[in-house]
Amino acid sequence: MFTIEHDFDATVITLVDEAGGQPLREDVIISAFEDCVTLEQVDPQTDEPVRITLSLAQMNDLAAALNLPEGSYRITRAPADRAIVARHGDWCPCGGG
């Protein structure tokens, strides 16, 4: 389950763990700001929040990585703002090696 809230300066998504029969994890709160995205989850051992901040470029890389096989990649932007994903070490964006 998840919720979405639109605040003044951010969109906040909360992911609620509803795993059936498995140990539940703490909620994950994702806040999307104009220049970064933060992920926050309470550490059950310390009861303190742990926060990770990603730049928008890192978020773009993460989104692309979820749909690619293992390897090393670099995302560049074409003049028409179209993303080109190239496997690291390839001589061309088409992966021709």
C-alpha positions, 0 to 999 in steps of 0.5 A: 500500500502507498499514499501520495500527498502534495505539499507546498514544496514536495510530493510525499509518497509513503510506502507501507509494508503489508507483506503477508506472513513475513516480518514487516519493515518500517514505512518508507517516506519518499519526498520529491523536491525541485532539486532532489529526492529523499528516502527516509525510514526509521531504523528499528534498532535505534528508533532513529530515521535514516535518510538518503538524498539523491540528486535528480541525475541519480534518480534518473539513473536509478529509474533506468537501472531498474529496467537494464541487465547488469553492467556499467552504464552512463546516461547522456541527453541528446539535443532533443532531451532524449535519454541515451543509455550507453553501457560503459566501455561501448563505443556508441550509444547503440551498444555496438561495442 
